[in-house]
Amino acid sequence: MKVTIITVCYNSAETISDTISSIASQQYRNKEHIIVDGESKDKTVDIIKYAPSVTRYISEPDKGIYDAMNKGIKLATGDIIGLLNADDFYADDTVLTQVAETFGDPTVQACYADLVYVDKNDTSRVLRYWKSRPFRAGLFKHGWMPAHPTFFVRREAYEQWGNFNLDFPRQADFELTMRFLEIHRIKSVYIPRIWVKMRIGGASNNSIKGIIKGNLEAYRACKLHNLAVGPFFIVRKVLSRIPQFFSKPEFK
């Protein structure tokens, strides 16, 4: 079983080496690493091209992060597809082994785990803990979603149910995971372990304005799929994140 990891990046010279090394050091060997660069202006491509563990890369303009992810999915040859951004890295070298073991059950179509946000300069300092839970019907209309960098899916699910919807430039991951889990009810497994460390400051949570825009998109995604969300959806979604700042992770 081959696992494809897709990394999208733009001007990521400061962090891309950590992401590449994290994937290269995984104990699971049957993997490929595809990098989709948005035609970076710094030294990102120079770092990528000399990394022997990178299976394939392209560097060209794109229409945003989710357009780049769609390009990576198109290039993927693995049975299982995961995405790891250029600011992120795996918590340890057994993550892909755990993923492969989970997909040893042929009925499983997706799996996901927990994530911690870390300080961009001191990655040993945990600032926020995204502890997930097993999926049950109705969670998405309350603003829940799995931590997307921990979300692995069989390639056939993308082929059957589609890629990222570019009408949601900030919340296409929310819409896609909702489409797969809530609408099409693919079988998923939650692994209660920390799989990913994410440097703080993603595109959808780097400002109050960005948070508002992202939550409005999430509301619109629910409406697109005819989920019964009320006027307090956005407030509930924001409040659901508050415990992440106070929970203490246990690394296993």
C-alpha positions in Angstrom: 0.0 0.0 0.0 1.5 3.3 -1.1 0.9 6.5 0.8 1.2 9.8 -1.0 2.0 12.9 1.0 1.3 16.2 -0.8 2.9 19.5 0.3 2.0 22.8 -1.1 4.2 25.8 -0.5 5.1 29.4 -1.5 8.2 31.2 -0.3 8.7 28.5 2.4 12.5 28.4 2.5 12.5 28.9 6.3 10.4 25.8 7.1 10.2 23.4 4.0 13.3 21.5 5.1 11.6 20.4 8.3 8.6 19.2 6.4 10.7 17.2 3.9 12.8 15.7 6.7 9.7 14.7 8.7 8.3 12.7 5.8 11.7 11.3 4.8 12.3 10.0 8.3 9.0 8.0 8.5 9.6 4.4 9.2 7.0 3.4 6.6 8.9 3.1 3.3 6.2 2.7 0.6 5.5 6.4 0.2 5.9 9.2 -2.2 6.2 12.9 -1.5 4.9 15.4 -4.0 5.5 19.1 -3.6 3.5 21.7 -5.4 5.2 25.1 -5.3 3.4 28.3 -6.3 6.5 29.7 -8.1 8.3 30.8 -5.0 10.6 33.8 -5.2 12.9 32.8 -2.4 15.2 29.6 -2.1 12.3 27.2 -1.7 12.7 25.4 -5.0 16.5 25.2 -4.5 15.9 23.3 -1.3 13.2 21.0 -2.9 15.2 20.1 -6.0 18.2 18.8 -4.0 16.1 16.8 -1.5 16.4 13.1 -2.6 13.3 12.0 -0.7 11.0 14.2 -2.8 9.5 12.0 -5.4 8.2 14.8 -7.7 7.7 18.6 -7.6 6.3 21.3 -9.8 6.7 25.0 -9.5 4.2 27.2 -11.3 1.5 29.9 -10.5 -1.7 28.7 -8.9 -5.1 30.0 -7.8 -4.4 29.5 -4.1 -3.6 26.8 -1.6 -6.5 24.5 -2.5 -5.9 24.8 -6.2 -2.3 23.6 -5.5 -3.6 20.7 -3.4 -5.9 19.7 -6.3 -2.8 19.6 -8.6 -1.0 17.4 -6.1 -4.0 15.0 -5.9 -4.0 14.8 -9.7 -0.3 13.8 -9.6 -0.6 11.3 -6.8 -0.1 7.6 -7.5 -0.6 6.3 -3.9 -3.5 4.3 -2.6 -3.8 6.7 0.3 -3.4 10.5 0.1 -2.5 12.9 2.9 -1.5 16.6 2.9 1.2 18.2 5.0 1.8 21.9 4.6 5.2 23.5 4.5 4.9 24.9 8.0 4.0 21.5 9.5 5.7 18.3 10.4 4.8 14.9 11.8 5.0 14.4 15.6 7.1 11.3 15.3 8.4 8.8 12.7 5.6 6.2 13.2 2.7 8.3 11.8 2.6 6.8 8.3 2.9 3.3 9.8 -0.2 4.0 11.9 -2.0 5.2 8.8 -1.1 2.1 6.8 -2.2 -0.1 9.7 -5.5 1.7 9.9 -6.2 1.2 6.2 -5.4 -2.5 6.5 -9.1 -2.7 7.0 -10.4 -2.5 3.4 -13.7 -0.9 4.6 -11.9 2.2 6.0 -11.9 5.1 3.6 -10.5 7.8 5.8 -8.7 8.3 9.1 -7.5 11.3 11.2 -6.0 12.1 14.5 -5.0 15.0 16.8 -2.8 18.1 16.1 -0.9 20.6 18.1 -0.1 24.2 17.2 3.4 25.2 18.1 5.4 28.3 18.3 6.9 29.1 14.9 10.4 29.7 16.5 10.3 27.2 19.3 8.4 24.1 18.0 8.7 22.4 21.4 6.3 25.0 22.8 2.7 23.9 22.4 0.3 26.8 22.1 -3.0 25.0 21.2 -4.2 21.4 21.2 -6.7 20.3 18.5 -8.1 17.1 20.1 -10.6 15.5 17.7 -13.2 12.8 18.2 -14.9 10.0 16.2 -17.3 11.3 13.6 -21.0 11.2 14.2 -23.8 12.6 12.0 -24.6 16.2 12.8 -21.2 17.3 14.0 -20.4 19.6 11.0 -23.5 21.7 11.5 -22.1 22.5 14.9 -18.8 23.7 13.3 -16.8 20.6 14.0 -14.2 19.2 11.5 -11.2 16.8 11.8 -7.8 18.4 11.8 -7.2 18.5 8.1 -3.4 17.9 8.1 -4.0 14.6 9.9 -6.7 13.6 7.4 -5.8 10.7 5.2 -8.2 9.4 2.5 -8.2 6.6 -0.1 -7.5 8.1 -3.6 -10.7 6.5 -4.8 -12.7 8.7 -2.5 -11.3 11.8 -4.3 -12.1 10.1 -7.7 -15.6 9.4 -6.7 -16.6 12.5 -4.6 -14.3 15.2 -6.0 -11.4 17.4 -4.9 -11.3 20.8 -3.1 -14.0 23.3 -4.1 -12.3 26.5 -5.1 -15.4 28.5 -4.3 -14.2 28.3 -0.7 -10.7 29.8 -0.7 -10.3 29.7 3.2 -12.5 26.8 4.1 -12.3 24.3 1.3 -10.9 21.7 3.8 -14.1 22.2 5.9 -16.3 21.7 2.9 -14.4 18.7 1.6 -14.3 16.8 4.9 -18.0 17.6 5.4 -18.7 16.4 1.9 -16.8 13.1 2.5 -17.9 12.4 6.1 -21.3 14.1 6.6 -22.8 13.9 3.1 -21.4 10.7 1.6 -20.7 9.0 4.9 -17.5 7.3 4.0 -16.2 5.1 6.8 -13.6 6.9 8.9 -11.5 6.1 11.9 -10.3 8.5 14.6 -6.9 7.7 16.1 -6.5 9.4 19.5 -2.9 10.3 19.1 -1.0 13.5 18.0 0.1 13.1 14.4 1.0 16.6 13.3 2.7 19.7 14.7 1.6 22.9 13.0 3.4 26.2 13.3 0.9 28.9 14.4 -0.4 31.3 11.7 -2.4 29.5 9.0 -4.2 31.2 6.2 -7.6 31.0 7.8 -6.6 31.9 11.4 -3.9 34.6 11.0 -6.2 37.6 11.8 -9.6 38.5 13.2 -10.7 39.4 9.6 -9.4 36.0 8.4 -11.3 34.2 11.1 -14.6 36.0 10.3 -14.2 35.3 6.5 -13.4 31.7 7.1 -16.4 31.1 9.4 -18.7 32.8 6.9 -17.4 30.4 4.3 -18.0 27.5 6.6 -21.6 28.7 7.0 -22.0 28.9 3.3 -20.6 25.4 2.8 -23.2 24.0 5.2 -25.9 25.8 3.3 -24.5 24.4 0.0 -25.0 20.9 1.3 -28.4 21.7 2.9 -27.3 21.3 6.5 -29.7 22.9 8.9 -27.5 25.6 10.4 -29.0 28.5 12.3 -27.9 32.1 12.9 -25.6 31.1 15.8 -23.5 28.7 13.8 -20.5 31.0 13.6 -20.6 31.9 17.3 -20.8 28.2 18.1 -18.0 27.3 15.8 -15.7 30.0 17.3 -16.6 29.0 20.9 -15.8 25.4 20.1 -12.2 26.3 19.6 -11.7 27.8 23.0 -10.9 24.5 24.8 -8.0 24.0 22.4 -6.1 26.8 24.2 -6.5 25.1 27.6 -6.3 21.4 26.9 -2.9 19.8 27.7 -1.7 17.2 25.2 -0.1 13.9 26.1 2.5 12.7 23.6 2.6 9.0 23.1 
